[in-house]
Amino acid sequence: MDMRILEDNLKSALQYAFRLLGYRDRSRKEMHDKLTRKGFSGDVAESAVVYLEEKGFINDRKLAGDLKRDAVERKHLGKRGIRSYLLRRGVPADIAALFSGRDEEDTDTAKRLVEKRLRHMKECDEQVIKRRLWGLLERRGFSPETVRTVIKSLNFKEEAE
């Protein structure tokens, strides 16, 4: 009888997990945490997560790749920002480190973000623009070297004419 209860709990946990996966992909950690918060025991949650991983419904590497693409294209995050974003979503640290990006990607992403933001700062003074862009890029997780390179590449004389 104890085995039957465990099977029923696992079935309920999987139903709940599939409902969650219908909204968006989850990391192993996110799914385990959601199931235990819902009231499933640690053993049931672990069994459900293992089943979902074996069947390919949860894949932290694939999720990290998708989240990195989102972080770069939509959120315009730098290496540190990407790594932090992946860790917040429950991606293991070793996988997050692999997917956090290269310096070349960082510079390109930072330049795209700066170009986008400069359109809204046409009336501002050059020093104000530089200060605001520096803060923005830092908050998005870009390294000081990348920020310096991108800010130096701005040509304010052409914009003023």
N, C-alpha and C positions, 0 to 999 in steps of 0.2 A: 504493500500500500504506500509506503514511503517513496518508493521508486515512481509510482504513478503520480504522486503530488509533484515530484521533481520534474517529471516529463510535462505535466500541465503548466507548471511555472515556466519551464523553458519555452514551451509553445507560446504562452502569453508574452514572455519577454521578446521572442522573435517577432510576434505580431506588432508589438510596440516599436521595436527596432526598425522594422520595415516601414512603419508609418513615419518615423523620424527620417529615414533615408528618402522617403518620398518628397520631403521638403528640400533637403540638400544633403550632400555627402558629409560624412562625419569621420573623424579620426578614431582610432582604436580607443584612445583615452576618453574622448568626448562621449562615445557610445557607452563605454563602461560606466562612466560617471552618470550619464542620463538614466541608465537602467537601475543603478543602485539608488539614485535619488527618487526614482519612481516607486521604490520599495522592494525591488527584487534583491535576493541575497547575493553576496559576492560571488558565490559559486555559480549561481544561475546566470548572472551577468557575464562572468568569464566564459562560461560554456556558450552563451549566445554570441559573444564577440568572436570566439574561436571559430564557431560555425560560419559566421558572416565573413571572416577572413578567408577561410578555406574555400568558400563559394565565390569569392571575389567581390563581395558587396562592400567590404571595407579594405582599403589599400592605402596605407599612409604615404607611400611614395607617389602614387598617382595623385592623391589629394594634395600633397606638397607641390607638385608640378602645376596643378590647376590653381592653387592659391597663389603661387608665385606669379603666374601669368596675370591673375587678377590684381595682385599687389603692384605690379609694374605698370600694366596698361591702364587700369582704372584708378588706383589709389596713388600712383606715382611715388612709391616708396623706395628708399635706398636699401643697401645691404642690411644695415642694422634694423631698419624698419621691417623689411621682409622677414628677417629671422625672428623678430619679436612677434610679428603677425602669425607666423607659423607655430611658434611655441604657444601663443594664446589659444590657437585652435587645436592644441593637443598633439601636434606633430612632435615625435621624439627629437631631442636635441641633435643627435648625429645626422638625422635626415634633414632637419632644418638647416644645419651648417652646410650640407651639400647643395641645397637648393637656394641659398641666400644670394647667390649671384656673383658676378665678376665686376671688377672696377670699370671696365669699358662699358658694360651695361649700365652701371650706376651713372656714369657721366652722361650717356645718351638720355636716360630717364630724367635726370636733373635738368638737362637742357630743354627737353619737351615741356616739363612743368614750368620752368622759368618763362618760356615763350608764351605759354598759355596765360600765366599770371601777369606778364608785362602789358598785355592788352588792356588790363583794368587799372593800370598805374600811370597812364600817359600824363596826367596833370601833376604827378608827384616829383619832388626834387630828386636829383641823382642819389644823394646820400640816403634819403628815406627809402628809395627803391632798393638800394643795396642792402640796407639794414633789414628791411622786410623780407627780401628774398633769402638772405642769410638765415634768418630765424625760421622761415618756412622750410628751407632745405634741411636744416638741423633737426627740426621736429619730425620730418619725414624719414629720418634715419640715414642721411647721407654723411659720409666722412668729412672732416674739416678740409682735407685735401681736395675732395671732389667739389665741395662748396666753393673753395677758393678758386679752383680752375674755372668753374662755370661763371662765377661772378666776374672774374678777370676777362672772360671771353666776351662780355657784354660791351657793345660799342655805343656809348651814350651820345657821342658827337653826331652820329648819323640820325639818331632819333630826334634830336633837338632841332634839326634843320627842316 
